[in-house]
Amino acid sequence: MITKITTQYFKRFDSQEFPLTALSLLAGPNNSGKSTLLQAAMVWNLAMQKWWEKKGPGSRSKAKDRPGAPITRQEFTALPLPSMDQLWTDTHTSLRKDEGKQGAPRPMVITLHGLTANGEEWRFGFEFRYSGPEQIHVKPVADDLPHLETARNRVTVVYVPPFSGIGVNETRHDRPYQDMLVGQGKGGDILRNLLLEVADADEGKAWEQLESIVEEVFGYRLLKPSYDGTPYITCEYLKGIPATRGYGGLVPLDVSTTGSGFHQVLLILAFMLARPSSLILLDEPDAHLHVLLQKQLYDILRQLCHKSKGQLVIATHSEVLIDSTSPTQIVSFYREPHPLASEADRDQVREALKRVSSLDLLLAENAGGVLYLEGTTDFDLLKAWADVLDHPIKAWFDGLPFWQNNQGRNPKEARSHFFALKAIRPSLNAVLLLDGDNRALPDREITADGLTLLRWERYESESYLLHPKSLERFLEAEREPLFAKPALDYLREQMPPAFFNSPLEISNFLRSEPASKTLLPETFKLAEVHLPKSDFFLLAQQMKKEEIPQEVWDKLTAIQSIVSPGTNPSLSSE
């Protein structure tokens, strides 16, 4: 069994260790390095094949020091490359000043570490040196040569790329050409060749196994492929299972006429049964599959691997596969690749895959914290008030603020999103600002470690726009005083007299009145001013410092302490 793969200067990682178990699920967002691990195993396997062929003990080479074997770009079928320097981290094939002797060759190394059935540790690495855009040289790491026979005899690798379609016509291809197509991600282009291999393998037992699985999962009868001198391989199926010999009245159909889910499953099974290997690499086998079929296929794959004593490594985004796997068998690619330790870790990764966007990933790496609000209007109002008050947090608003629009949903959504973010950065803190109408929801159902809960004293953030002088000034700036008067009269009729005497004070009226739905829309309507809720920040922008309640300053200060710590604003807006 391979216990880990280590790389140096390969693809996206300068130096990286990837832990593996008998079954390993690689979970993480796109472009996080999952494919890099699969490619590392494929490149190691190709290096072993080519070096053994050209310089190994069975070759005609008379060299005793195991020199490097050349591999041209045309021979390099592990993955498509426009130039061989694409294998190196940042395409730097020479050492930089901080890495050693500047300008010296920068050796790329890929090493497999394993355990024998007797529990003995072994490792074998290959060193790659750049010779030019069209060629590299590969040779074993000198210290690992005692384990050459172990690595050669125990490690066979098969890679199954994501399904990308199936051709209607497919002729016989030799193995090197098949490997090239697989390296290019065109596994569907050799599906018929693989089915032929399954039909010929193991005296037909592998075909019987494949036929049985297809019948169980899809209810189809898979017919044996044929290639009898015709230009193309014939692969057909019956859309049903005949009760008697023959076709039972069913019409044979070409496998290309089925759906992508069937093609995906058939391709994976054909690879596994045609080419039994010690290390099986699957790239997103859940693609194109319904969640129920994802689980069914996953169970079948584990059974096949257990029976063949193979090792399965799967790169996935599937919540179904993650939930069906022990945490210790999952390698998270959030932050540095690392195995999970608990079910809570697994839940966090699952939620991150479901909830966290690419922009979230970028912002979470460098943000002081994250702010959760009930809507965009809340964000725009806070930004406007920060400018009017000249609050230190205004620099945060003017930059690239990390905030989430909770879209007025249950505040528990914010808690779930924050829980997912902790998979990316465990030390991240957050603040959730709720409207005052959320008081009935117990804090214990919202708060979490690192998540601070704040609530407006008034009904909602828009309630802090209710100031007689600022409203009068805004309306008269928009319309002639003659048009503003009916709106102002309406406000006096609706608001308690105490409000006009002390508009900054809190009151039961302000705690219970949804200003954004009643008072403000009707006021603007009477003044014949078109101001939708999304533009309420314009009203906030023209307020004066003395017209904004102290609570707004306090909320901005509390938010700043979490999302942009390090500055110390005064305790008052005055």
Beta strands, then each sheet from edge to edge (+ up, - down):
strand 1: 2-10
strand 2: 13-19
strand 3: 23-27
strand 4: 69-72
strand 5: 108-115
strand 6: 121-132
strand 7: 135-140
strand 8: 157-160
strand 9: 221-222
strand 10: 236-238
strand 11: 253-254
strand 12: 279-283
strand 13: 311-316
strand 14: 330-332
strand 15: 338-339
strand 16: 369-373
strand 17: 403-405
strand 18: 429-434
strand 19: 451-455
sheet 1: 2+ 1- 5+ 6- 7+ 4-
sheet 2: 8+ 12+ 13+ 3+ 14+ 15-
sheet 3: 9+ 10- 11+
sheet 4: 17+ 16+ 18+ 19+
end
